[in-house]
């Protein structure tokens, strides 16, 4: 009978409490530090900093003055080049979209056609 008890007790696992160790505070701080200094986090810092400086500039200078002295001159300098690049890229955009290329006119000839008097 004693042998039967030994076999039964060896077949059964003893129940012990499972001890779970929480990570130490230093390892948590290290992982937070790694996340905070990662490349995506630094990108977020740059974007937020740029947005903050832009908001500060608008607050200091004023939105109307900023538009008058910065945005309109930039728009005047960039818009013709952007329009030209957009019209030149039409065949490539059509090719990527899978459409048949349409006859394209450059920005100058299109404006001349629109300005020409109707006959």
ChimeraX commands (.cxc) that place a marker at each C-alpha (Angstrom):
marker #1 position 0.00,0.00,0.00 radius 0.5
marker #1 position 2.88,2.33,0.67 radius 0.5
marker #1 position 4.10,1.68,-2.84 radius 0.5
marker #1 position 0.75,2.68,-4.29 radius 0.5
marker #1 position 0.93,5.97,-2.40 radius 0.5
marker #1 position 4.38,6.71,-3.79 radius 0.5
marker #1 position 3.26,6.08,-7.34 radius 0.5
marker #1 position 0.19,8.21,-6.92 radius 0.5
marker #1 position 2.09,11.09,-5.37 radius 0.5
marker #1 position 4.86,11.02,-7.96 radius 0.5
marker #1 position 2.33,11.03,-10.79 radius 0.5
marker #1 position 0.61,14.06,-9.39 radius 0.5
marker #1 position 2.37,17.41,-9.62 radius 0.5
marker #1 position 2.58,19.44,-6.53 radius 0.5
marker #1 position 0.68,22.68,-6.65 radius 0.5
marker #1 position 2.88,25.67,-6.06 radius 0.5
marker #1 position 2.00,29.30,-6.33 radius 0.5
marker #1 position 3.27,30.89,-9.52 radius 0.5
marker #1 position 5.46,33.83,-8.71 radius 0.5
marker #1 position 5.45,36.61,-11.26 radius 0.5
marker #1 position 8.14,39.18,-11.00 radius 0.5
marker #1 position 7.25,42.68,-12.07 radius 0.5
marker #1 position 9.90,44.41,-14.12 radius 0.5
marker #1 position 12.15,46.60,-12.09 radius 0.5
marker #1 position 11.71,50.35,-12.26 radius 0.5
marker #1 position 15.08,50.82,-13.89 radius 0.5
marker #1 position 14.21,48.50,-16.78 radius 0.5
marker #1 position 10.89,50.30,-17.28 radius 0.5
marker #1 position 12.68,53.65,-17.32 radius 0.5
marker #1 position 15.26,52.29,-19.76 radius 0.5
marker #1 position 12.57,51.04,-22.15 radius 0.5
marker #1 position 10.75,54.38,-21.96 radius 0.5
marker #1 position 14.05,56.12,-22.64 radius 0.5
marker #1 position 14.67,53.93,-25.68 radius 0.5
marker #1 position 11.20,54.67,-27.02 radius 0.5
marker #1 position 11.60,58.41,-26.38 radius 0.5
marker #1 position 14.90,58.53,-28.25 radius 0.5
marker #1 position 13.83,56.38,-31.21 radius 0.5
marker #1 position 13.76,57.77,-34.74 radius 0.5
marker #1 position 9.93,58.00,-34.97 radius 0.5
marker #1 position 9.80,59.84,-31.64 radius 0.5
marker #1 position 12.44,62.33,-32.79 radius 0.5
marker #1 position 10.45,62.91,-35.98 radius 0.5
marker #1 position 7.37,63.67,-33.88 radius 0.5
marker #1 position 9.42,66.11,-31.80 radius 0.5
marker #1 position 10.59,67.93,-34.94 radius 0.5
marker #1 position 7.07,68.15,-36.37 radius 0.5
marker #1 position 5.61,69.42,-33.10 radius 0.5
marker #1 position 8.44,71.91,-32.69 radius 0.5
marker #1 position 7.99,73.23,-36.21 radius 0.5
marker #1 position 4.24,73.55,-35.74 radius 0.5
marker #1 position 4.80,75.37,-32.46 radius 0.5
marker #1 position 7.26,77.81,-33.98 radius 0.5
marker #1 position 4.89,78.45,-36.88 radius 0.5
marker #1 position 2.04,79.15,-34.46 radius 0.5
marker #1 position 4.30,81.50,-32.51 radius 0.5
marker #1 position 5.28,83.34,-35.69 radius 0.5
marker #1 position 1.63,83.74,-36.71 radius 0.5
marker #1 position 0.79,85.02,-33.23 radius 0.5
marker #1 position 3.64,87.53,-33.19 radius 0.5
marker #1 position 3.46,88.80,-36.76 radius 0.5
marker #1 position -0.27,88.48,-37.39 radius 0.5
marker #1 position -2.02,86.34,-39.98 radius 0.5
marker #1 position -2.75,89.14,-42.48 radius 0.5
marker #1 position 0.80,90.47,-42.50 radius 0.5
marker #1 position 2.17,86.93,-42.79 radius 0.5
marker #1 position -0.07,86.27,-45.79 radius 0.5
marker #1 position 0.79,89.60,-47.40 radius 0.5
marker #1 position 4.57,89.40,-46.90 radius 0.5
marker #1 position 5.31,85.68,-47.04 radius 0.5
marker #1 position 2.59,83.51,-48.50 radius 0.5
marker #1 position 1.56,85.62,-51.53 radius 0.5
marker #1 position 5.16,86.22,-52.75 radius 0.5
marker #1 position 5.94,82.51,-52.34 radius 0.5
marker #1 position 2.77,81.57,-54.17 radius 0.5
marker #1 position 3.69,83.94,-57.01 radius 0.5
marker #1 position 7.16,82.38,-57.29 radius 0.5
marker #1 position 6.13,78.73,-56.98 radius 0.5
marker #1 position 2.79,78.57,-58.78 radius 0.5
marker #1 position 4.06,78.99,-62.40 radius 0.5
marker #1 position 6.69,76.27,-61.91 radius 0.5
marker #1 position 4.17,73.95,-60.27 radius 0.5
marker #1 position 1.70,74.51,-63.10 radius 0.5
marker #1 position 4.37,73.75,-65.69 radius 0.5
marker #1 position 5.48,70.57,-63.90 radius 0.5
marker #1 position 1.86,69.44,-63.53 radius 0.5
marker #1 position 1.16,69.87,-67.24 radius 0.5
marker #1 position 4.42,68.15,-68.21 radius 0.5
marker #1 position 3.65,65.16,-65.99 radius 0.5
marker #1 position 0.23,64.52,-67.56 radius 0.5
marker #1 position 1.42,61.68,-69.87 radius 0.5
marker #1 position 3.17,59.94,-67.00 radius 0.5
marker #1 position 0.13,60.31,-64.73 radius 0.5
marker #1 position -2.08,58.87,-67.47 radius 0.5
marker #1 position 0.33,55.98,-67.97 radius 0.5
marker #1 position 0.34,55.17,-64.27 radius 0.5
marker #1 position -3.46,55.43,-64.07 radius 0.5
marker #1 position -3.82,53.20,-67.15 radius 0.5
marker #1 position -5.64,55.81,-69.23 radius 0.5
marker #1 position -5.00,56.67,-72.82 radius 0.5
marker #1 position -2.89,59.81,-73.09 radius 0.5
marker #1 position -4.87,62.86,-74.10 radius 0.5
marker #1 position -3.37,65.64,-76.18 radius 0.5
marker #1 position -1.82,67.98,-73.69 radius 0.5
marker #1 position -1.18,71.66,-74.01 radius 0.5
marker #1 position 1.44,73.50,-72.05 radius 0.5
marker #1 position 0.22,76.06,-69.52 radius 0.5
marker #1 position 1.11,78.98,-71.81 radius 0.5
marker #1 position -0.82,77.74,-74.85 radius 0.5
marker #1 position -3.81,76.84,-72.69 radius 0.5
marker #1 position -3.97,80.34,-71.26 radius 0.5
marker #1 position -3.64,81.81,-74.79 radius 0.5
marker #1 position -6.52,79.64,-76.01 radius 0.5
marker #1 position -8.68,80.70,-73.11 radius 0.5
marker #1 position -7.83,84.36,-73.66 radius 0.5
marker #1 position -8.45,84.25,-77.43 radius 0.5
marker #1 position -11.74,85.90,-78.45 radius 0.5
marker #1 position -14.47,83.57,-79.67 radius 0.5
marker #1 position -15.15,83.77,-83.42 radius 0.5
marker link #1:1,2 radius 0.2
marker link #1:2,3 radius 0.2
marker link #1:3,4 radius 0.2
marker link #1:4,5 radius 0.2
marker link #1:5,6 radius 0.2
marker link #1:6,7 radius 0.2
marker link #1:7,8 radius 0.2
marker link #1:8,9 radius 0.2
marker link #1:9,10 radius 0.2
marker link #1:10,11 radius 0.2
marker link #1:11,12 radius 0.2
marker link #1:12,13 radius 0.2
marker link #1:13,14 radius 0.2
marker link #1:14,15 radius 0.2
marker link #1:15,16 radius 0.2
marker link #1:16,17 radius 0.2
marker link #1:17,18 radius 0.2
marker link #1:18,19 radius 0.2
marker link #1:19,20 radius 0.2
marker link #1:20,21 radius 0.2
marker link #1:21,22 radius 0.2
marker link #1:22,23 radius 0.2
marker link #1:23,24 radius 0.2
marker link #1:24,25 radius 0.2
marker link #1:25,26 radius 0.2
marker link #1:26,27 radius 0.2
marker link #1:27,28 radius 0.2
marker link #1:28,29 radius 0.2
marker link #1:29,30 radius 0.2
marker link #1:30,31 radius 0.2
marker link #1:31,32 radius 0.2
marker link #1:32,33 radius 0.2
marker link #1:33,34 radius 0.2
marker link #1:34,35 radius 0.2
marker link #1:35,36 radius 0.2
marker link #1:36,37 radius 0.2
marker link #1:37,38 radius 0.2
marker link #1:38,39 radius 0.2
marker link #1:39,40 radius 0.2
marker link #1:40,41 radius 0.2
marker link #1:41,42 radius 0.2
marker link #1:42,43 radius 0.2
marker link #1:43,44 radius 0.2
marker link #1:44,45 radius 0.2
marker link #1:45,46 radius 0.2
marker link #1:46,47 radius 0.2
marker link #1:47,48 radius 0.2
marker link #1:48,49 radius 0.2
marker link #1:49,50 radius 0.2
marker link #1:50,51 radius 0.2
marker link #1:51,52 radius 0.2
marker link #1:52,53 radius 0.2
marker link #1:53,54 radius 0.2
marker link #1:54,55 radius 0.2
marker link #1:55,56 radius 0.2
marker link #1:56,57 radius 0.2
marker link #1:57,58 radius 0.2
marker link #1:58,59 radius 0.2
marker link #1:59,60 radius 0.2
marker link #1:60,61 radius 0.2
marker link #1:61,62 radius 0.2
marker link #1:62,63 radius 0.2
marker link #1:63,64 radius 0.2
marker link #1:64,65 radius 0.2
marker link #1:65,66 radius 0.2
marker link #1:66,67 radius 0.2
marker link #1:67,68 radius 0.2
marker link #1:68,69 radius 0.2
marker link #1:69,70 radius 0.2
marker link #1:70,71 radius 0.2
marker link #1:71,72 radius 0.2
marker link #1:72,73 radius 0.2
marker link #1:73,74 radius 0.2
marker link #1:74,75 radius 0.2
marker link #1:75,76 radius 0.2
marker link #1:76,77 radius 0.2
marker link #1:77,78 radius 0.2
marker link #1:78,79 radius 0.2
marker link #1:79,80 radius 0.2
marker link #1:80,81 radius 0.2
marker link #1:81,82 radius 0.2
marker link #1:82,83 radius 0.2
marker link #1:83,84 radius 0.2
marker link #1:84,85 radius 0.2
marker link #1:85,86 radius 0.2
marker link #1:86,87 radius 0.2
marker link #1:87,88 radius 0.2
marker link #1:88,89 radius 0.2
marker link #1:89,90 radius 0.2
marker link #1:90,91 radius 0.2
marker link #1:91,92 radius 0.2
marker link #1:92,93 radius 0.2
marker link #1:93,94 radius 0.2
marker link #1:94,95 radius 0.2
marker link #1:95,96 radius 0.2
marker link #1:96,97 radius 0.2
marker link #1:97,98 radius 0.2
marker link #1:98,99 radius 0.2
marker link #1:99,100 radius 0.2
marker link #1:100,101 radius 0.2
marker link #1:101,102 radius 0.2
marker link #1:102,103 radius 0.2
marker link #1:103,104 radius 0.2
marker link #1:104,105 radius 0.2
marker link #1:105,106 radius 0.2
marker link #1:106,107 radius 0.2
marker link #1:107,108 radius 0.2
marker link #1:108,109 radius 0.2
marker link #1:109,110 radius 0.2
marker link #1:110,111 radius 0.2
marker link #1:111,112 radius 0.2
marker link #1:112,113 radius 0.2
marker link #1:113,114 radius 0.2
marker link #1:114,115 radius 0.2
marker link #1:115,116 radius 0.2
marker link #1:116,117 radius 0.2
marker link #1:117,118 radius 0.2
marker link #1:118,119 radius 0.2
view
